[in-house]
Amino acid sequence: MRKTILAGVLSLGALLGTARPAHADCLSESVSSCDADFGGSNNYYTIAIRGWCYMIRSGMCAALDS
């Protein structure tokens, strides 16, 4: 069952197309804004939140890039 679900997820990803890279300026701004927003402490929770922030804001750069 897990293999079927994994195959379905991978097929859906293939149907969506390949990702295109975002501009470096947008990525640099997203990393610095995440560091400013969640950089106060270096415990496990803020490191994890900062990692999610990097992924989300980097994805926004790629999605909003035209």
PDBQT receptor file of N, H, CA, C and O in Angstrom, charges set to zero:
ATOM      1  N   MET A   1       0.821  -1.188   0.000  1.00  0.00    +0.000 N 
ATOM      2  CA  MET A   1       0.000   0.000   0.000  1.00  0.00    +0.000 C 
ATOM      3  C   MET A   1       0.867   1.256   0.000  1.00  0.00    +0.000 C 
ATOM      4  O   MET A   1       0.560   2.227  -0.691  1.00  0.00    +0.000 OA
ATOM      5  N   ARG A   2       1.945   1.233   0.773  1.00  0.00    +0.000 N 
ATOM      6  H   ARG A   2       2.195   0.444   1.334  1.00  0.00    +0.000 HD
ATOM      7  CA  ARG A   2       2.828   2.396   0.823  1.00  0.00    +0.000 C 
ATOM      8  C   ARG A   2       3.481   2.655  -0.522  1.00  0.00    +0.000 C 
ATOM      9  O   ARG A   2       3.664   3.803  -0.928  1.00  0.00    +0.000 OA
ATOM     10  N   LYS A   3       3.831   1.573  -1.210  1.00  0.00    +0.000 N 
ATOM     11  H   LYS A   3       3.683   0.641  -0.880  1.00  0.00    +0.000 HD
ATOM     12  CA  LYS A   3       4.454   1.745  -2.524  1.00  0.00    +0.000 C 
ATOM     13  C   LYS A   3       3.472   2.349  -3.515  1.00  0.00    +0.000 C 
ATOM     14  O   LYS A   3       3.866   3.140  -4.372  1.00  0.00    +0.000 OA
ATOM     15  N   THR A   4       2.213   1.991  -3.409  1.00  0.00    +0.000 N 
ATOM     16  H   THR A   4       1.893   1.349  -2.713  1.00  0.00    +0.000 HD
ATOM     17  CA  THR A   4       1.194   2.547  -4.297  1.00  0.00    +0.000 C 
ATOM     18  C   THR A   4       1.008   4.038  -4.041  1.00  0.00    +0.000 C 
ATOM     19  O   THR A   4       0.900   4.828  -4.978  1.00  0.00    +0.000 OA
ATOM     20  N   ILE A   5       0.971   4.413  -2.773  1.00  0.00    +0.000 N 
ATOM     21  H   ILE A   5       1.058   3.771  -2.012  1.00  0.00    +0.000 HD
ATOM     22  CA  ILE A   5       0.828   5.825  -2.422  1.00  0.00    +0.000 C 
ATOM     23  C   ILE A   5       2.049   6.602  -2.890  1.00  0.00    +0.000 C 
ATOM     24  O   ILE A   5       1.913   7.690  -3.450  1.00  0.00    +0.000 OA
ATOM     25  N   LEU A   6       3.231   6.061  -2.670  1.00  0.00    +0.000 N 
ATOM     26  H   LEU A   6       3.341   5.177  -2.216  1.00  0.00    +0.000 HD
ATOM     27  CA  LEU A   6       4.457   6.725  -3.103  1.00  0.00    +0.000 C 
ATOM     28  C   LEU A   6       4.487   6.878  -4.617  1.00  0.00    +0.000 C 
ATOM     29  O   LEU A   6       4.879   7.926  -5.129  1.00  0.00    +0.000 OA
ATOM     30  N   ALA A   7       4.079   5.846  -5.329  1.00  0.00    +0.000 N 
ATOM     31  H   ALA A   7       3.761   4.994  -4.913  1.00  0.00    +0.000 HD
ATOM     32  CA  ALA A   7       4.043   5.924  -6.793  1.00  0.00    +0.000 C 
ATOM     33  C   ALA A   7       3.048   6.985  -7.254  1.00  0.00    +0.000 C 
ATOM     34  O   ALA A   7       3.313   7.700  -8.221  1.00  0.00    +0.000 OA
ATOM     35  N   GLY A   8       1.922   7.092  -6.583  1.00  0.00    +0.000 N 
ATOM     36  H   GLY A   8       1.707   6.511  -5.798  1.00  0.00    +0.000 HD
ATOM     37  CA  GLY A   8       0.939   8.112  -6.930  1.00  0.00    +0.000 C 
ATOM     38  C   GLY A   8       1.453   9.519  -6.692  1.00  0.00    +0.000 C 
ATOM     39  O   GLY A   8       1.237  10.415  -7.507  1.00  0.00    +0.000 OA
ATOM     40  N   VAL A   9       2.135   9.708  -5.572  1.00  0.00    +0.000 N 
ATOM     41  H   VAL A   9       2.310   8.980  -4.910  1.00  0.00    +0.000 HD
ATOM     42  CA  VAL A   9       2.694  11.027  -5.262  1.00  0.00    +0.000 C 
ATOM     43  C   VAL A   9       3.770  11.398  -6.274  1.00  0.00    +0.000 C 
ATOM     44  O   VAL A   9       3.814  12.536  -6.741  1.00  0.00    +0.000 OA
ATOM     45  N   LEU A  10       4.632  10.457  -6.613  1.00  0.00    +0.000 N 
ATOM     46  H   LEU A  10       4.596   9.532  -6.233  1.00  0.00    +0.000 HD
ATOM     47  CA  LEU A  10       5.678  10.733  -7.593  1.00  0.00    +0.000 C 
ATOM     48  C   LEU A  10       5.092  11.006  -8.975  1.00  0.00    +0.000 C 
ATOM     49  O   LEU A  10       5.607  11.855  -9.703  1.00  0.00    +0.000 OA
ATOM     50  N   SER A  11       4.032  10.308  -9.344  1.00  0.00    +0.000 N 
ATOM     51  H   SER A  11       3.614   9.619  -8.753  1.00  0.00    +0.000 HD
ATOM     52  CA  SER A  11       3.390  10.557 -10.638  1.00  0.00    +0.000 C 
ATOM     53  C   SER A  11       2.764  11.939 -10.673  1.00  0.00    +0.000 C 
ATOM     54  O   SER A  11       2.846  12.639 -11.682  1.00  0.00    +0.000 OA
ATOM     55  N   LEU A  12       2.144  12.330  -9.579  1.00  0.00    +0.000 N 
ATOM     56  H   LEU A  12       2.077  11.762  -8.759  1.00  0.00    +0.000 HD
ATOM     57  CA  LEU A  12       1.546  13.653  -9.511  1.00  0.00    +0.000 C 
ATOM     58  C   LEU A  12       2.621  14.727  -9.633  1.00  0.00    +0.000 C 
ATOM     59  O   LEU A  12       2.431  15.731 -10.319  1.00  0.00    +0.000 OA
ATOM     60  N   GLY A  13       3.743  14.510  -8.966  1.00  0.00    +0.000 N 
ATOM     61  H   GLY A  13       3.897  13.694  -8.408  1.00  0.00    +0.000 HD
ATOM     62  CA  GLY A  13       4.854  15.450  -9.084  1.00  0.00    +0.000 C 
ATOM     63  C   GLY A  13       5.379  15.544 -10.502  1.00  0.00    +0.000 C 
ATOM     64  O   GLY A  13       5.744  16.628 -10.958  1.00  0.00    +0.000 OA
ATOM     65  N   ALA A  14       5.420  14.433 -11.199  1.00  0.00    +0.000 N 
ATOM     66  H   ALA A  14       5.123  13.553 -10.828  1.00  0.00    +0.000 HD
ATOM     67  CA  ALA A  14       5.887  14.437 -12.588  1.00  0.00    +0.000 C 
ATOM     68  C   ALA A  14       4.898  15.154 -13.496  1.00  0.00    +0.000 C 
ATOM     69  O   ALA A  14       5.303  15.798 -14.464  1.00  0.00    +0.000 OA
ATOM     70  N   LEU A  15       3.616  15.053 -13.199  1.00  0.00    +0.000 N 
ATOM     71  H   LEU A  15       3.287  14.530 -12.413  1.00  0.00    +0.000 HD
ATOM     72  CA  LEU A  15       2.611  15.732 -14.012  1.00  0.00    +0.000 C 
ATOM     73  C   LEU A  15       2.648  17.244 -13.837  1.00  0.00    +0.000 C 
ATOM     74  O   LEU A  15       2.294  17.989 -14.750  1.00  0.00    +0.000 OA
ATOM     75  N   LEU A  16       3.073  17.689 -12.672  1.00  0.00    +0.000 N 
ATOM     76  H   LEU A  16       3.361  17.084 -11.930  1.00  0.00    +0.000 HD
ATOM     77  CA  LEU A  16       3.123  19.124 -12.418  1.00  0.00    +0.000 C 
ATOM     78  C   LEU A  16       4.251  19.806 -13.169  1.00  0.00    +0.000 C 
ATOM     79  O   LEU A  16       4.242  21.028 -13.317  1.00  0.00    +0.000 OA
ATOM     80  N   GLY A  17       5.209  19.051 -13.640  1.00  0.00    +0.000 N 
ATOM     81  H   GLY A  17       5.216  18.058 -13.520  1.00  0.00    +0.000 HD
ATOM     82  CA  GLY A  17       6.305  19.625 -14.407  1.00  0.00    +0.000 C 
ATOM     83  C   GLY A  17       7.547  19.832 -13.570  1.00  0.00    +0.000 C 
ATOM     84  O   GLY A  17       7.560  19.587 -12.364  1.00  0.00    +0.000 OA
ATOM     85  N   THR A  18       8.558  20.276 -14.222  1.00  0.00    +0.000 N 
ATOM     86  H   THR A  18       8.547  20.474 -15.202  1.00  0.00    +0.000 HD
ATOM     87  CA  THR A  18       9.828  20.479 -13.541  1.00  0.00    +0.000 C 
ATOM     88  C   THR A  18       9.860  21.858 -12.902  1.00  0.00    +0.000 C 
ATOM     89  O   THR A  18       9.234  22.803 -13.383  1.00  0.00    +0.000 OA
ATOM     90  N   ALA A  19      10.584  21.945 -11.838  1.00  0.00    +0.000 N 
ATOM     91  H   ALA A  19      11.093  21.177 -11.448  1.00  0.00    +0.000 HD
ATOM     92  CA  ALA A  19      10.720  23.222 -11.146  1.00  0.00    +0.000 C 
ATOM     93  C   ALA A  19      11.716  24.097 -11.888  1.00  0.00    +0.000 C 
ATOM     94  O   ALA A  19      12.665  23.605 -12.497  1.00  0.00    +0.000 OA
ATOM     95  N   ARG A  20      11.487  25.388 -11.827  1.00  0.00    +0.000 N 
ATOM     96  H   ARG A  20      10.716  25.788 -11.332  1.00  0.00    +0.000 HD
ATOM     97  CA  ARG A  20      12.446  26.302 -12.432  1.00  0.00    +0.000 C 
ATOM     98  C   ARG A  20      13.093  27.104 -11.314  1.00  0.00    +0.000 C 
ATOM     99  O   ARG A  20      12.443  27.386 -10.307  1.00  0.00    +0.000 OA
ATOM    100  N   PRO A  21      14.326  27.467 -11.464  1.00  0.00    +0.000 N 
ATOM    101  CA  PRO A  21      15.016  28.188 -10.396  1.00  0.00    +0.000 C 
ATOM    102  C   PRO A  21      14.516  29.626 -10.264  1.00  0.00    +0.000 C 
ATOM    103  O   PRO A  21      14.072  30.236 -11.237  1.00  0.00    +0.000 OA
ATOM    104  N   ALA A  22      14.596  30.140  -9.071  1.00  0.00    +0.000 N 
ATOM    105  H   ALA A  22      14.957  29.644  -8.281  1.00  0.00    +0.000 HD
ATOM    106  CA  ALA A  22      14.212  31.525  -8.813  1.00  0.00    +0.000 C 
ATOM    107  C   ALA A  22      15.454  32.408  -8.885  1.00  0.00    +0.000 C 
ATOM    108  O   ALA A  22      16.582  31.917  -8.910  1.00  0.00    +0.000 OA
ATOM    109  N   HIS A  23      15.228  33.701  -8.916  1.00  0.00    +0.000 N 
ATOM    110  H   HIS A  23      14.311  34.100  -8.896  1.00  0.00    +0.000 HD
ATOM    111  CA  HIS A  23      16.345  34.638  -8.953  1.00  0.00    +0.000 C 
ATOM    112  C   HIS A  23      17.084  34.639  -7.619  1.00  0.00    +0.000 C 
ATOM    113  O   HIS A  23      16.477  34.470  -6.561  1.00  0.00    +0.000 OA
ATOM    114  N   ALA A  24      18.382  34.827  -7.680  1.00  0.00    +0.000 N 
ATOM    115  H   ALA A  24      18.875  34.964  -8.539  1.00  0.00    +0.000 HD
ATOM    116  CA  ALA A  24      19.204  34.799  -6.470  1.00  0.00    +0.000 C 
ATOM    117  C   ALA A  24      18.868  35.953  -5.536  1.00  0.00    +0.000 C 
ATOM    118  O   ALA A  24      18.968  35.802  -4.318  1.00  0.00    +0.000 OA
ATOM    119  N   ASP A  25      18.474  37.094  -6.074  1.00  0.00    +0.000 N 
ATOM    120  H   ASP A  25      18.392  37.216  -7.063  1.00  0.00    +0.000 HD
ATOM    121  CA  ASP A  25      18.128  38.235  -5.220  1.00  0.00    +0.000 C 
ATOM    122  C   ASP A  25      16.931  37.911  -4.330  1.00  0.00    +0.000 C 
ATOM    123  O   ASP A  25      16.922  38.230  -3.141  1.00  0.00    +0.000 OA
ATOM    124  N   CYS A  26      15.935  37.282  -4.915  1.00  0.00    +0.000 N 
ATOM    125  H   CYS A  26      15.942  37.023  -5.881  1.00  0.00    +0.000 HD
ATOM    126  CA  CYS A  26      14.741  36.921  -4.143  1.00  0.00    +0.000 C 
ATOM    127  C   CYS A  26      15.084  35.878  -3.077  1.00  0.00    +0.000 C 
ATOM    128  O   CYS A  26      14.604  35.956  -1.947  1.00  0.00    +0.000 OA
ATOM    129  N   LEU A  27      15.917  34.905  -3.446  1.00  0.00    +0.000 N 
ATOM    130  H   LEU A  27      16.308  34.842  -4.364  1.00  0.00    +0.000 HD
ATOM    131  CA  LEU A  27      16.304  33.879  -2.473  1.00  0.00    +0.000 C 
ATOM    132  C   LEU A  27      17.116  34.475  -1.332  1.00  0.00    +0.000 C 
ATOM    133  O   LEU A  27      16.931  34.102  -0.174  1.00  0.00    +0.000 OA
ATOM    134  N   SER A  28      18.010  35.395  -1.654  1.00  0.00    +0.000 N 
ATOM    135  H   SER A  28      18.160  35.698  -2.595  1.00  0.00    +0.000 HD
ATOM    136  CA  SER A  28      18.819  36.040  -0.621  1.00  0.00    +0.000 C 
ATOM    137  C   SER A  28      17.942  36.847   0.330  1.00  0.00    +0.000 C 
ATOM    138  O   SER A  28      18.149  36.823   1.543  1.00  0.00    +0.000 OA
ATOM    139  N   GLU A  29      16.964  37.561  -0.221  1.00  0.00    +0.000 N 
ATOM    140  H   GLU A  29      16.796  37.580  -1.206  1.00  0.00    +0.000 HD
ATOM    141  CA  GLU A  29      16.042  38.329   0.623  1.00  0.00    +0.000 C 
ATOM    142  C   GLU A  29      15.186  37.420   1.498  1.00  0.00    +0.000 C 
ATOM    143  O   GLU A  29      14.903  37.750   2.649  1.00  0.00    +0.000 OA
ATOM    144  N   SER A  30      14.775  36.279   0.954  1.00  0.00    +0.000 N 
ATOM    145  H   SER A  30      15.005  36.011   0.019  1.00  0.00    +0.000 HD
ATOM    146  CA  SER A  30      13.942  35.376   1.749  1.00  0.00    +0.000 C 
ATOM    147  C   SER A  30      14.738  34.759   2.892  1.00  0.00    +0.000 C 
ATOM    148  O   SER A  30      14.213  34.604   3.995  1.00  0.00    +0.000 OA
ATOM    149  N   VAL A  31      15.994  34.406   2.645  1.00  0.00    +0.000 N 
ATOM    150  H   VAL A  31      16.420  34.531   1.749  1.00  0.00    +0.000 HD
ATOM    151  CA  VAL A  31      16.827  33.845   3.711  1.00  0.00    +0.000 C 
ATOM    152  C   VAL A  31      17.087  34.887   4.792  1.00  0.00    +0.000 C 
ATOM    153  O   VAL A  31      16.993  34.584   5.981  1.00  0.00    +0.000 OA
ATOM    154  N   SER A  32      17.410  36.107   4.390  1.00  0.00    +0.000 N 
ATOM    155  H   SER A  32      17.487  36.353   3.424  1.00  0.00    +0.000 HD
ATOM    156  CA  SER A  32      17.685  37.138   5.396  1.00  0.00    +0.000 C 
ATOM    157  C   SER A  32      16.427  37.513   6.179  1.00  0.00    +0.000 C 
ATOM    158  O   SER A  32      16.514  37.816   7.369  1.00  0.00    +0.000 OA
ATOM    159  N   SER A  33      15.258  37.498   5.530  1.00  0.00    +0.000 N 
ATOM    160  H   SER A  33      15.188  37.253   4.564  1.00  0.00    +0.000 HD
ATOM    161  CA  SER A  33      14.035  37.814   6.271  1.00  0.00    +0.000 C 
ATOM    162  C   SER A  33      13.665  36.689   7.237  1.00  0.00    +0.000 C 
ATOM    163  O   SER A  33      13.160  36.954   8.327  1.00  0.00    +0.000 OA
ATOM    164  N   CYS A  34      13.911  35.437   6.847  1.00  0.00    +0.000 N 
ATOM    165  H   CYS A  34      14.321  35.222   5.960  1.00  0.00    +0.000 HD
ATOM    166  CA  CYS A  34      13.658  34.326   7.770  1.00  0.00    +0.000 C 
ATOM    167  C   CYS A  34      14.608  34.389   8.962  1.00  0.00    +0.000 C 
ATOM    168  O   CYS A  34      14.208  34.123  10.095  1.00  0.00    +0.000 OA
ATOM    169  N   ASP A  35      15.869  34.741   8.701  1.00  0.00    +0.000 N 
ATOM    170  H   ASP A  35      16.194  34.956   7.780  1.00  0.00    +0.000 HD
ATOM    171  CA  ASP A  35      16.819  34.874   9.801  1.00  0.00    +0.000 C 
ATOM    172  C   ASP A  35      16.416  36.006  10.736  1.00  0.00    +0.000 C 
ATOM    173  O   ASP A  35      16.568  35.895  11.953  1.00  0.00    +0.000 OA
ATOM    174  N   ALA A  36      15.905  37.093  10.171  1.00  0.00    +0.000 N 
ATOM    175  H   ALA A  36      15.781  37.183   9.183  1.00  0.00    +0.000 HD
ATOM    176  CA  ALA A  36      15.468  38.212  11.003  1.00  0.00    +0.000 C 
ATOM    177  C   ALA A  36      14.217  37.849  11.802  1.00  0.00    +0.000 C 
ATOM    178  O   ALA A  36      14.080  38.250  12.958  1.00  0.00    +0.000 OA
ATOM    179  N   ASP A  37      13.311  37.096  11.192  1.00  0.00    +0.000 N 
ATOM    180  H   ASP A  37      13.423  36.770  10.253  1.00  0.00    +0.000 HD
ATOM    181  CA  ASP A  37      12.061  36.743  11.873  1.00  0.00    +0.000 C 
ATOM    182  C   ASP A  37      12.244  35.661  12.929  1.00  0.00    +0.000 C 
ATOM    183  O   ASP A  37      11.630  35.731  13.994  1.00  0.00    +0.000 OA
ATOM    184  N   PHE A  38      13.078  34.660  12.651  1.00  0.00    +0.000 N 
ATOM    185  H   PHE A  38      13.576  34.603  11.786  1.00  0.00    +0.000 HD
ATOM    186  CA  PHE A  38      13.189  33.495  13.534  1.00  0.00    +0.000 C 
ATOM    187  C   PHE A  38      14.618  33.232  13.991  1.00  0.00    +0.000 C 
ATOM    188  O   PHE A  38      14.950  32.089  14.307  1.00  0.00    +0.000 OA
ATOM    189  N   GLY A  39      15.458  34.228  14.035  1.00  0.00    +0.000 N 
ATOM    190  H   GLY A  39      15.189  35.156  13.778  1.00  0.00    +0.000 HD
ATOM    191  CA  GLY A  39      16.854  34.004  14.373  1.00  0.00    +0.000 C 
ATOM    192  C   GLY A  39      17.223  34.314  15.802  1.00  0.00    +0.000 C 
ATOM    193  O   GLY A  39      18.409  34.381  16.123  1.00  0.00    +0.000 OA
ATOM    194  N   GLY A  40      16.244  34.507  16.678  1.00  0.00    +0.000 N 
ATOM    195  H   GLY A  40      15.280  34.453  16.418  1.00  0.00    +0.000 HD
ATOM    196  CA  GLY A  40      16.537  34.922  18.036  1.00  0.00    +0.000 C 
ATOM    197  C   GLY A  40      17.177  33.856  18.898  1.00  0.00    +0.000 C 
ATOM    198  O   GLY A  40      17.972  34.174  19.783  1.00  0.00    +0.000 OA
ATOM    199  N   SER A  41      16.852  32.613  18.664  1.00  0.00    +0.000 N 
ATOM    200  H   SER A  41      16.206  32.355  17.945  1.00  0.00    +0.000 HD
ATOM    201  CA  SER A  41      17.335  31.530  19.505  1.00  0.00    +0.000 C 
ATOM    202  C   SER A  41      17.748  30.369  18.620  1.00  0.00    +0.000 C 
ATOM    203  O   SER A  41      17.238  30.217  17.509  1.00  0.00    +0.000 OA
ATOM    204  N   ASN A  42      18.656  29.560  19.100  1.00  0.00    +0.000 N 
ATOM    205  H   ASN A  42      19.070  29.683  20.002  1.00  0.00    +0.000 HD
ATOM    206  CA  ASN A  42      19.119  28.424  18.310  1.00  0.00    +0.000 C 
ATOM    207  C   ASN A  42      18.706  27.096  18.929  1.00  0.00    +0.000 C 
ATOM    208  O   ASN A  42      19.472  26.133  18.899  1.00  0.00    +0.000 OA
ATOM    209  N   ASN A  43      17.499  27.036  19.490  1.00  0.00    +0.000 N 
ATOM    210  H   ASN A  43      16.876  27.818  19.514  1.00  0.00    +0.000 HD
ATOM    211  CA  ASN A  43      17.024  25.735  19.951  1.00  0.00    +0.000 C 
ATOM    212  C   ASN A  43      16.422  24.978  18.770  1.00  0.00    +0.000 C 
ATOM    213  O   ASN A  43      16.297  25.524  17.674  1.00  0.00    +0.000 OA
ATOM    214  N   TYR A  44      16.060  23.747  18.995  1.00  0.00    +0.000 N 
ATOM    215  H   TYR A  44      16.162  23.304  19.886  1.00  0.00    +0.000 HD
ATOM    216  CA  TYR A  44      15.607  22.884  17.905  1.00  0.00    +0.000 C 
ATOM    217  C   TYR A  44      14.349  23.409  17.222  1.00  0.00    +0.000 C 
ATOM    218  O   TYR A  44      14.189  23.257  16.010  1.00  0.00    +0.000 OA
ATOM    219  N   TYR A  45      13.464  24.019  17.986  1.00  0.00    +0.000 N 
ATOM    220  H   TYR A  45      13.594  24.142  18.970  1.00  0.00    +0.000 HD
ATOM    221  CA  TYR A  45      12.202  24.481  17.411  1.00  0.00    +0.000 C 
ATOM    222  C   TYR A  45      12.411  25.646  16.453  1.00  0.00    +0.000 C 
ATOM    223  O   TYR A  45      11.850  25.653  15.358  1.00  0.00    +0.000 OA
ATOM    224  N   THR A  46      13.207  26.622  16.851  1.00  0.00    +0.000 N 
ATOM    225  H   THR A  46      13.662  26.616  17.741  1.00  0.00    +0.000 HD
ATOM    226  CA  THR A  46      13.407  27.761  15.957  1.00  0.00    +0.000 C 
ATOM    227  C   THR A  46      14.239  27.379  14.738  1.00  0.00    +0.000 C 
ATOM    228  O   THR A  46      14.053  27.955  13.666  1.00  0.00    +0.000 OA
ATOM    229  N   ILE A  47      15.141  26.431  14.878  1.00  0.00    +0.000 N 
ATOM    230  H   ILE A  47      15.292  25.964  15.749  1.00  0.00    +0.000 HD
ATOM    231  CA  ILE A  47      15.894  25.952  13.718  1.00  0.00    +0.000 C 
ATOM    232  C   ILE A  47      14.953  25.268  12.742  1.00  0.00    +0.000 C 
ATOM    233  O   ILE A  47      15.061  25.470  11.532  1.00  0.00    +0.000 OA
ATOM    234  N   ALA A  48      14.031  24.461  13.251  1.00  0.00    +0.000 N 
ATOM    235  H   ALA A  48      13.943  24.297  14.234  1.00  0.00    +0.000 HD
ATOM    236  CA  ALA A  48      13.059  23.784  12.386  1.00  0.00    +0.000 C 
ATOM    237  C   ALA A  48      12.119  24.790  11.730  1.00  0.00    +0.000 C 
ATOM    238  O   ALA A  48      11.821  24.675  10.541  1.00  0.00    +0.000 OA
ATOM    239  N   ILE A  49      11.653  25.767  12.488  1.00  0.00    +0.000 N 
ATOM    240  H   ILE A  49      11.894  25.861  13.453  1.00  0.00    +0.000 HD
ATOM    241  CA  ILE A  49      10.764  26.787  11.928  1.00  0.00    +0.000 C 
ATOM    242  C   ILE A  49      11.494  27.596  10.869  1.00  0.00    +0.000 C 
ATOM    243  O   ILE A  49      10.926  27.917   9.825  1.00  0.00    +0.000 OA
ATOM    244  N   ARG A  50      12.745  27.923  11.134  1.00  0.00    +0.000 N 
ATOM    245  H   ARG A  50      13.206  27.662  11.982  1.00  0.00    +0.000 HD
ATOM    246  CA  ARG A  50      13.524  28.682  10.153  1.00  0.00    +0.000 C 
ATOM    247  C   ARG A  50      13.722  27.873   8.877  1.00  0.00    +0.000 C 
ATOM    248  O   ARG A  50      13.688  28.436   7.783  1.00  0.00    +0.000 OA
ATOM    249  N   GLY A  51      13.928  26.566   8.995  1.00  0.00    +0.000 N 
ATOM    250  H   GLY A  51      13.956  26.108   9.884  1.00  0.00    +0.000 HD
ATOM    251  CA  GLY A  51      14.059  25.706   7.819  1.00  0.00    +0.000 C 
ATOM    252  C   GLY A  51      12.786  25.686   6.996  1.00  0.00    +0.000 C 
ATOM    253  O   GLY A  51      12.834  25.772   5.769  1.00  0.00    +0.000 OA
ATOM    254  N   TRP A  52      11.642  25.573   7.668  1.00  0.00    +0.000 N 
ATOM    255  H   TRP A  52      11.603  25.503   8.665  1.00  0.00    +0.000 HD
ATOM    256  CA  TRP A  52      10.364  25.628   6.944  1.00  0.00    +0.000 C 
ATOM    257  C   TRP A  52      10.168  26.988   6.296  1.00  0.00    +0.000 C 
ATOM    258  O   TRP A  52       9.653  27.084   5.182  1.00  0.00    +0.000 OA
ATOM    259  N   CYS A  53      10.575  28.032   6.989  1.00  0.00    +0.000 N 
ATOM    260  H   CYS A  53      10.993  27.954   7.894  1.00  0.00    +0.000 HD
ATOM    261  CA  CYS A  53      10.469  29.382   6.437  1.00  0.00    +0.000 C 
ATOM    262  C   CYS A  53      11.304  29.504   5.165  1.00  0.00    +0.000 C 
ATOM    263  O   CYS A  53      10.850  30.093   4.185  1.00  0.00    +0.000 OA
ATOM    264  N   TYR A  54      12.517  28.953   5.171  1.00  0.00    +0.000 N 
ATOM    265  H   TYR A  54      12.885  28.474   5.968  1.00  0.00    +0.000 HD
ATOM    266  CA  TYR A  54      13.358  28.975   3.967  1.00  0.00    +0.000 C 
ATOM    267  C   TYR A  54      12.648  28.291   2.808  1.00  0.00    +0.000 C 
ATOM    268  O   TYR A  54      12.617  28.815   1.695  1.00  0.00    +0.000 OA
ATOM    269  N   MET A  55      12.076  27.117   3.070  1.00  0.00    +0.000 N 
ATOM    270  H   MET A  55      12.101  26.690   3.974  1.00  0.00    +0.000 HD
ATOM    271  CA  MET A  55      11.422  26.369   1.992  1.00  0.00    +0.000 C 
ATOM    272  C   MET A  55      10.191  27.101   1.465  1.00  0.00    +0.000 C 
ATOM    273  O   MET A  55       9.981  27.171   0.254  1.00  0.00    +0.000 OA
ATOM    274  N   ILE A  56       9.383  27.643   2.363  1.00  0.00    +0.000 N 
ATOM    275  H   ILE A  56       9.554  27.586   3.347  1.00  0.00    +0.000 HD
ATOM    276  CA  ILE A  56       8.152  28.310   1.942  1.00  0.00    +0.000 C 
ATOM    277  C   ILE A  56       8.459  29.584   1.172  1.00  0.00    +0.000 C 
ATOM    278  O   ILE A  56       7.899  29.813   0.100  1.00  0.00    +0.000 OA
ATOM    279  N   ARG A  57       9.339  30.408   1.707  1.00  0.00    +0.000 N 
ATOM    280  H   ARG A  57       9.795  30.222   2.578  1.00  0.00    +0.000 HD
ATOM    281  CA  ARG A  57       9.629  31.675   1.027  1.00  0.00    +0.000 C 
ATOM    282  C   ARG A  57      10.430  31.466  -0.251  1.00  0.00    +0.000 C 
ATOM    283  O   ARG A  57      10.287  32.246  -1.193  1.00  0.00    +0.000 OA
ATOM    284  N   SER A  58      11.265  30.439  -0.309  1.00  0.00    +0.000 N 
ATOM    285  H   SER A  58      11.381  29.806   0.456  1.00  0.00    +0.000 HD
ATOM    286  CA  SER A  58      11.952  30.122  -1.565  1.00  0.00    +0.000 C 
ATOM    287  C   SER A  58      10.952  29.648  -2.603  1.00  0.00    +0.000 C 
ATOM    288  O   SER A  58      11.068  29.990  -3.780  1.00  0.00    +0.000 OA
ATOM    289  N   GLY A  59       9.975  28.867  -2.178  1.00  0.00    +0.000 N 
ATOM    290  H   GLY A  59       9.881  28.589  -1.222  1.00  0.00    +0.000 HD
ATOM    291  CA  GLY A  59       8.922  28.436  -3.089  1.00  0.00    +0.000 C 
ATOM    292  C   GLY A  59       8.094  29.602  -3.583  1.00  0.00    +0.000 C 
ATOM    293  O   GLY A  59       7.660  29.617  -4.734  1.00  0.00    +0.000 OA
ATOM    294  N   MET A  60       7.872  30.587  -2.713  1.00  0.00    +0.000 N 
ATOM    295  H   MET A  60       8.225  30.574  -1.778  1.00  0.00    +0.000 HD
ATOM    296  CA  MET A  60       7.140  31.771  -3.140  1.00  0.00    +0.000 C 
ATOM    297  C   MET A  60       7.937  32.548  -4.176  1.00  0.00    +0.000 C 
ATOM    298  O   MET A  60       7.358  33.112  -5.105  1.00  0.00    +0.000 OA
ATOM    299  N   CYS A  61       9.254  32.586  -4.029  1.00  0.00    +0.000 N 
ATOM    300  H   CYS A  61       9.724  32.128  -3.274  1.00  0.00    +0.000 HD
ATOM    301  CA  CYS A  61      10.093  33.258  -5.032  1.00  0.00    +0.000 C 
ATOM    302  C   CYS A  61       9.945  32.581  -6.384  1.00  0.00    +0.000 C 
ATOM    303  O   CYS A  61       9.804  33.252  -7.406  1.00  0.00    +0.000 OA
ATOM    304  N   ALA A  62       9.976  31.268  -6.392  1.00  0.00    +0.000 N 
ATOM    305  H   ALA A  62      10.091  30.723  -5.561  1.00  0.00    +0.000 HD
ATOM    306  CA  ALA A  62       9.868  30.534  -7.657  1.00  0.00    +0.000 C 
ATOM    307  C   ALA A  62       8.469  30.659  -8.242  1.00  0.00    +0.000 C 
ATOM    308  O   ALA A  62       8.317  30.746  -9.461  1.00  0.00    +0.000 OA
ATOM    309  N   ALA A  63       7.446  30.669  -7.395  1.00  0.00    +0.000 N 
ATOM    310  H   ALA A  63       7.570  30.598  -6.405  1.00  0.00    +0.000 HD
ATOM    311  CA  ALA A  63       6.069  30.729  -7.894  1.00  0.00    +0.000 C 
ATOM    312  C   ALA A  63       5.706  32.121  -8.393  1.00  0.00    +0.000 C 
ATOM    313  O   ALA A  63       4.991  32.256  -9.386  1.00  0.00    +0.000 OA
ATOM    314  N   LEU A  64       6.185  33.145  -7.720  1.00  0.00    +0.000 N 
ATOM    315  H   LEU A  64       6.765  33.036  -6.913  1.00  0.00    +0.000 HD
ATOM    316  CA  LEU A  64       5.814  34.508  -8.084  1.00  0.00    +0.000 C 
ATOM    317  C   LEU A  64       6.745  35.116  -9.115  1.00  0.00    +0.000 C 
ATOM    318  O   LEU A  64       6.493  36.216  -9.608  1.00  0.00    +0.000 OA
ATOM    319  N   ASP A  65       7.810  34.418  -9.444  1.00  0.00    +0.000 N 
ATOM    320  H   ASP A  65       8.015  33.524  -9.044  1.00  0.00    +0.000 HD
ATOM    321  CA  ASP A  65       8.760  34.914 -10.435  1.00  0.00    +0.000 C 
ATOM    322  C   ASP A  65       8.126  34.844 -11.820  1.00  0.00    +0.000 C 
ATOM    323  O   ASP A  65       7.597  33.807 -12.222  1.00  0.00    +0.000 OA
ATOM    324  N   SER A  66       8.185  35.937 -12.529  1.00  0.00    +0.000 N 
ATOM    325  H   SER A  66       8.614  36.779 -12.203  1.00  0.00    +0.000 HD
ATOM    326  CA  SER A  66       7.590  35.901 -13.872  1.00  0.00    +0.000 C 
ATOM    327  C   SER A  66       8.538  36.388 -14.935  1.00  0.00    +0.000 C 
ATOM    328  O   SER A  66       8.181  36.417 -16.113  1.00  0.00    +0.000 OA
TER     329      SER A  66
